Structures are given as C-alpha cells and as structure tokens.
Amino acid sequence: TFRTMALSDERRQSVLDAAASNLARWNMTAPALLFLEASRPLAFTASQFSLFFQPLLGFVFGDETLEAFTHMLSNEVELNAFLNRLETGGSA
C-alpha cells in the first residue's frame, strides 16, 4: 500500500545531510551534481515515479530515505538546498 511517512523537517534534513556526506565520502559528489542538474526538468516526474514504485523502492532504499528524496525532488527549494549541500561537501 502507498503511505506517506510524514517525516519531520528536521529528520528529512538529517537524511539528506547523511546522503550528501556519504556522496562526498565516496567521491561521488561531481557525478551526483551532474546527474541532478541534468535531470532537473524531470525532477517532479521522478518524484511521482518514486511514489508509484514506493513498495519496491522503499524495500531497497528504506522508507525514510525514499520519502526524503521524493519530497526533495518535488520541491524546487529543497532541491536547490540539496545541490548547495553537495557543493559544500555535505555540510549544511
């Protein structure tokens, strides 16, 4: 079934901070920035795609992480904040 976890803003930000820190640690910041910037016009569509496939993707990535990224992709302000977080090496 589809469900919304309704993570708090603080928890959502901590999940995205952890993702940005992990990408920096794995030296994947540049590819992540390139991918997110190139797919920016499709970000909202990608968020809807992730909602549709929530049962499968939630199992693979975890419900909290999926909810945080779905919300980020559907919100231009949060997407820009995440890109800035990636550019600064994972720090807020």
C-alpha positions as CSV (number, residue, x, y, z in Angstrom):
1,T,0.0,0.0,0.0
2,F,1.0,3.6,-0.6
3,R,1.7,5.6,2.5
4,T,3.3,8.9,3.5
5,M,5.6,8.7,6.5
6,A,5.3,12.5,7.1
7,L,8.9,12.8,8.3
8,S,9.6,16.0,10.3
9,D,11.5,18.6,8.5
10,E,14.4,18.0,10.9
11,R,14.5,14.3,10.2
12,R,14.2,14.8,6.5
13,Q,17.1,17.2,6.6
14,S,19.2,14.8,8.6
15,V,18.6,12.1,6.0
16,L,19.6,14.4,3.1
17,D,22.7,15.6,5.1
18,A,23.7,12.0,5.6
19,A,23.2,11.3,1.8
20,A,25.3,14.4,0.9
21,S,28.1,13.4,3.4
22,N,28.1,9.8,2.0
23,L,28.4,11.0,-1.6
24,A,31.3,13.3,-0.6
25,R,33.0,10.4,1.3
26,W,32.6,8.1,-1.7
27,N,33.9,10.9,-4.1
28,M,30.6,10.8,-6.0
29,T,29.7,14.5,-5.5
30,A,30.5,15.5,-9.0
31,P,28.5,12.7,-10.7
32,A,25.6,13.4,-8.4
33,L,25.6,17.1,-9.1
34,L,25.9,16.4,-12.8
35,F,23.0,14.0,-12.7
36,L,20.7,16.2,-10.6
37,E,21.4,19.3,-12.6
38,A,20.9,17.5,-15.9
39,S,17.7,15.9,-14.8
40,R,16.3,19.0,-13.1
41,P,13.5,19.4,-15.7
42,L,12.3,15.9,-14.8
43,A,12.7,16.2,-11.0
44,F,9.0,16.4,-10.3
45,T,8.3,13.5,-12.7
46,A,10.9,11.5,-10.9
47,S,9.3,12.2,-7.5
48,Q,6.0,10.9,-8.9
49,F,7.7,7.8,-10.3
50,S,9.2,7.1,-6.8
51,L,5.8,7.4,-5.2
52,F,4.4,4.9,-7.8
53,F,7.1,2.4,-7.1
54,Q,7.3,3.1,-3.4
55,P,6.7,-0.6,-2.3
56,L,9.8,-1.7,-4.3
57,L,12.0,1.3,-3.8
58,G,11.2,1.5,-0.1
59,F,12.3,-2.0,0.3
60,V,15.6,-1.3,-1.5
61,F,16.4,2.2,-0.1
62,G,14.4,2.4,3.1
63,D,11.2,4.3,3.7
64,E,12.7,7.3,5.3
65,T,15.3,7.8,2.6
66,L,12.8,7.4,-0.1
67,E,10.3,9.8,1.5
68,A,13.1,12.4,2.0
69,F,14.3,12.2,-1.7
70,T,10.7,12.2,-3.0
71,H,9.9,15.4,-1.1
72,M,13.2,16.9,-2.2
73,L,12.6,16.2,-5.9
74,S,9.1,17.6,-5.8
75,N,10.2,20.8,-4.1
76,E,12.5,23.2,-6.1
77,V,13.7,25.0,-2.9
78,E,14.8,21.7,-1.3
79,L,16.4,20.5,-4.5
80,N,18.5,23.7,-4.6
81,A,19.4,23.4,-1.0
82,F,20.5,19.8,-1.5
83,L,22.6,20.8,-4.5
84,N,24.2,23.5,-2.4
85,R,24.8,21.0,0.3
86,L,26.6,18.7,-2.2
87,E,28.7,21.6,-3.5
88,T,29.9,22.4,0.1
89,G,30.8,18.8,0.8
90,G,27.8,17.7,2.8
91,S,27.8,20.5,5.3
92,A,24.6,22.5,5.7
